[in-house]
Amino acid sequence: MNKLGMKVIGGTLLSTTALFGLGLPVNVLAADVATYNSNGIVEFTPNTDVTPPVDPTDPDPNNPVDPIDPTDPNGPDPGTPGPLSIDYASSVDFGKMKITSTDQVYNAAAQQFSDSTDGPNYVQVTDSRGGAQGWQLRVQQDDQFTSTSGKELTGAELSFNNGVVNSNSDSPKPTGTASFTLVPGDGTTSGPAEIVMDAAPGQGDGTQVLAFGDDSTKAESVKLSVPGSTSKVAEVYTTSLTWTLADLPANP
């Protein structure tokens, strides 16, 4: 039985080998294969949440910052809501200065943050409408620097310099105004508006920052020029600025 079994098996092996050797087809049963298609879907909608301030030199909405308002211990005000928003604008602090009869130019301090770091003064805009539709940011000085007793700092000029647009968005950046000087209003009517960031259609999507200076120029990029001939009182002088954001794309 063993010898016979061996012969049969051997014969089978020889037979199969012979078939392959002769190039004859050998049918092999394949496993069953089935296919099925599924889908993926996501829909984006305009974001109406308030966007927190970001680092002006390295803007990353994933890492918000906490800026300090030097004019208001309870500030700053939160950003505007809506898919097209002003998230933050620095209030500028020129410190305490001696009364003098000579012309002077004072530098605003850098923007301070709650973690004891600082950076350039800046304004931040976020466009979460989708589609990079374009927008324009303007600023006006509402009134001249005025003391607590109502004395104007006649002839004083507030200027912003070294403006540069920073963003982490892959959208093309808006055009930022590098330098401008504001003309104050009379307290009833604001001064003329200065365009500070201008996003044409196809630009300015996501979070965009106009920083006044960088790490080396942050404490010398916002200036207050005061004539020596201007009469001054030993009081605090303040002014207010109005920032206006509109979905008015730049002219082609």
C-alpha positions as CSV (number, residue, x, y, z in Angstrom):
1,M,0.0,0.0,0.0
2,N,2.8,2.4,0.8
3,K,4.6,1.7,-2.4
4,L,1.4,2.0,-4.4
5,G,0.5,5.3,-2.7
6,M,3.9,6.7,-3.4
7,K,3.6,5.7,-7.0
8,V,0.2,7.3,-7.4
9,I,1.3,10.6,-5.8
10,G,4.5,10.5,-7.7
11,G,2.6,10.0,-10.8
12,T,0.3,12.9,-10.0
13,L,3.2,15.2,-9.4
14,L,4.9,14.1,-12.6
15,S,1.7,14.7,-14.5
16,T,1.2,18.2,-13.1
17,T,4.8,19.0,-13.8
18,A,4.5,17.7,-17.2
19,L,1.5,19.9,-17.9
20,F,3.4,23.0,-16.9
21,G,6.4,21.9,-18.8
22,L,4.3,21.5,-22.0
23,G,2.9,25.0,-21.6
24,L,-0.6,23.8,-21.3
25,P,-3.1,26.0,-19.4
26,V,-3.9,25.0,-15.8
27,N,-7.2,26.5,-14.4
28,V,-6.8,28.0,-10.8
29,L,-9.9,29.1,-9.0
30,A,-9.5,32.8,-7.9
31,A,-11.0,34.3,-4.7
32,D,-14.2,36.3,-5.2
33,V,-13.5,40.2,-5.4
34,A,-16.2,42.9,-4.8
35,T,-15.9,46.6,-5.1
36,Y,-18.1,49.4,-3.6
37,N,-17.7,53.2,-3.8
38,S,-18.4,55.6,-0.9
39,N,-18.0,59.4,-0.6
40,G,-16.7,62.2,1.6
41,I,-18.3,65.6,2.1
42,V,-17.6,68.8,4.0
43,E,-19.2,72.2,3.7
44,F,-17.7,75.5,5.0
45,T,-19.9,78.4,6.1
46,P,-18.9,82.0,7.0
47,N,-17.6,82.3,10.6
48,T,-19.2,84.8,12.8
49,D,-17.2,84.1,15.9
50,V,-14.9,86.8,17.3
51,T,-11.2,86.2,16.3
52,P,-8.7,86.7,19.2
53,P,-5.6,88.9,18.6
54,V,-2.5,87.2,17.3
55,D,1.3,87.9,17.5
56,P,1.8,90.8,15.1
57,T,5.2,89.5,13.8
58,D,4.2,85.8,13.7
59,P,0.4,85.7,13.3
60,D,-0.9,82.3,14.1
61,P,-4.6,82.0,15.0
62,N,-3.8,78.7,16.7
63,N,-1.7,80.7,19.2
64,P,-3.6,83.8,20.3
65,V,-2.1,86.5,22.5
66,D,-3.4,88.8,25.2
67,P,-2.5,92.4,24.5
68,I,-2.6,95.1,27.2
69,D,-4.4,98.4,26.6
70,P,-2.3,101.2,28.1
71,T,-5.3,103.5,28.2
72,D,-7.8,101.2,29.9
73,P,-7.0,98.7,32.7
74,N,-10.2,96.8,31.7
75,G,-9.4,96.8,28.0
76,P,-9.0,96.1,25.3
77,D,-12.4,95.9,23.8
78,P,-13.2,92.6,22.1
79,G,-13.0,92.4,18.3
80,T,-16.0,93.0,16.1
81,P,-18.2,90.0,15.4
82,G,-19.0,88.7,11.9
83,P,-17.2,87.0,9.1
84,L,-15.4,90.3,8.2
85,S,-14.0,91.7,11.4
86,I,-11.6,94.1,13.1
87,D,-10.0,91.9,15.7
88,Y,-7.7,94.4,17.4
89,A,-6.1,97.8,17.1
90,S,-3.4,99.0,19.5
91,S,-3.9,102.0,21.7
92,V,-0.7,104.0,21.7
93,D,1.1,105.3,24.8
94,F,3.7,108.2,24.6
95,G,4.4,108.2,28.3
96,K,5.1,111.2,30.5
97,M,7.0,114.0,28.9
98,K,8.4,117.3,30.2
99,I,6.8,120.5,29.1
100,T,9.3,122.2,26.7
101,S,9.3,125.2,24.3
102,T,11.2,123.3,21.6
103,D,9.8,121.1,18.9
104,Q,9.6,117.5,20.0
105,V,8.9,114.1,18.4
106,Y,7.8,111.4,20.9
107,N,7.8,107.6,20.2
108,A,5.0,105.4,21.3
109,A,5.9,102.4,23.5
110,A,5.8,99.0,21.9
111,Q,2.6,96.9,22.4
112,Q,2.8,95.1,25.7
113,F,1.3,91.6,26.2
114,S,0.1,89.9,29.4
115,D,3.0,87.4,29.3
116,S,5.5,90.3,29.8
117,T,6.6,90.2,26.1
118,D,6.1,93.0,23.6
119,G,5.8,93.7,19.9
120,P,5.0,96.3,17.3
121,N,1.7,98.2,17.6
122,Y,-0.7,96.8,15.1
123,V,-4.2,96.4,13.7
124,Q,-5.7,93.0,12.8
125,V,-8.4,92.0,10.4
126,T,-10.0,88.6,9.7
127,D,-12.0,87.7,6.6
128,S,-13.9,84.5,7.1
129,R,-16.5,85.0,4.4
130,G,-14.8,82.6,2.0
131,G,-13.7,83.3,-1.5
132,A,-11.4,86.3,-0.8
133,Q,-13.9,88.9,-1.8
134,G,-11.8,91.9,-1.0
135,W,-12.1,94.6,1.7
136,Q,-10.7,97.9,2.8
137,L,-9.6,99.2,6.2
138,R,-9.4,102.9,7.0
139,V,-8.6,105.0,10.1
140,Q,-9.6,108.5,11.2
141,Q,-8.5,110.6,14.1
142,D,-11.7,111.9,15.7
143,D,-10.2,114.9,17.5
144,Q,-6.9,116.6,18.4
145,F,-5.1,115.5,21.6
146,T,-7.0,117.3,24.3
147,S,-6.2,117.6,28.1
148,T,-8.6,116.7,30.9
149,S,-9.5,120.4,31.2
150,G,-10.2,120.7,27.5
151,K,-6.9,122.3,26.2
152,E,-6.0,121.2,22.7
153,L,-2.4,120.2,21.8
154,T,-2.5,122.5,18.8
155,G,-0.5,121.4,15.8
156,A,0.3,117.9,17.2
157,E,0.6,115.3,14.5
158,L,0.2,111.5,15.0
159,S,2.0,109.3,12.4
160,F,2.4,105.6,11.8
161,N,5.5,104.3,10.1
162,N,7.2,101.1,9.0
163,G,3.9,99.4,8.2
164,V,4.2,95.8,7.0
165,V,1.5,93.2,6.4
166,N,2.0,89.8,8.2
167,S,-0.2,86.7,7.8
168,N,-0.1,82.9,8.1
169,S,-2.7,82.6,5.3
170,D,-1.8,81.3,1.9
171,S,-4.1,83.9,0.4
172,P,-2.2,86.8,-1.3
173,K,-1.7,89.6,1.2
174,P,-3.6,92.9,1.0
175,T,-1.7,96.1,0.3
176,G,-0.6,97.8,3.5
177,T,0.2,101.5,3.8
178,A,3.8,101.8,5.0
179,S,3.5,105.3,6.4
180,F,0.7,107.9,7.0
181,T,0.0,110.9,9.2
182,L,-3.5,111.6,10.5
183,V,-5.3,114.9,10.4
184,P,-7.4,115.3,13.5
185,G,-11.1,116.1,13.4
186,D,-12.8,118.8,15.4
187,G,-14.5,116.5,17.9
188,T,-17.7,116.6,16.0
189,T,-16.5,115.5,12.6
190,S,-13.6,113.0,12.4
191,G,-10.6,113.9,10.3
192,P,-10.1,112.5,6.8
193,A,-9.8,108.7,6.5
194,E,-6.5,107.1,5.6
195,I,-6.6,103.7,3.8
196,V,-4.3,101.5,5.8
197,M,-5.0,98.0,4.2
198,D,-6.6,97.4,0.9
199,A,-7.5,93.9,-0.3
200,A,-8.5,93.5,-3.9
201,P,-10.7,90.5,-4.9
202,G,-8.6,87.4,-4.5
203,Q,-6.6,88.9,-1.6
204,G,-6.8,89.2,2.1
205,D,-8.5,85.9,3.1
206,G,-8.0,84.7,6.7
207,T,-6.2,86.8,9.4
208,Q,-4.1,89.8,8.2
209,V,-2.0,92.0,10.5
210,L,-0.6,95.5,9.7
211,A,2.3,95.8,12.1
212,F,4.0,99.1,12.6
213,G,7.6,98.1,12.7
214,D,9.3,94.8,13.6
215,D,11.3,93.6,16.6
216,S,14.0,96.2,16.0
217,T,11.8,99.2,15.2
218,K,8.7,98.4,17.4
219,A,9.4,101.3,19.8
220,E,10.0,104.0,17.2
221,S,7.4,103.4,14.5
222,V,4.4,105.4,15.9
223,K,5.3,109.1,16.5
224,L,3.7,112.2,18.0
225,S,5.1,115.5,16.8
226,V,4.4,118.5,19.0
227,P,5.5,122.1,18.1
228,G,7.5,123.9,20.8
229,S,5.3,126.9,20.3
230,T,2.2,125.0,21.4
231,S,1.0,126.0,24.9
232,K,0.8,123.0,27.2
233,V,-0.7,122.2,30.6
234,A,0.5,119.6,33.1
235,E,-2.4,117.2,32.4
236,V,-3.1,114.0,30.5
237,Y,-3.9,114.5,26.9
238,T,-5.9,112.0,24.9
239,T,-7.3,111.4,21.4
240,S,-9.4,108.7,19.8
241,L,-9.1,106.9,16.5
242,T,-11.9,105.2,14.6
243,W,-11.0,102.1,12.4
244,T,-13.5,101.3,9.7
245,L,-13.6,98.0,7.8
246,A,-15.8,97.6,4.7
247,D,-16.2,95.1,2.0
248,L,-15.2,97.6,-0.6
249,P,-12.5,95.9,-2.8
250,A,-9.7,98.0,-4.2
251,N,-10.3,99.6,-7.5
252,P,-8.9,97.6,-10.4
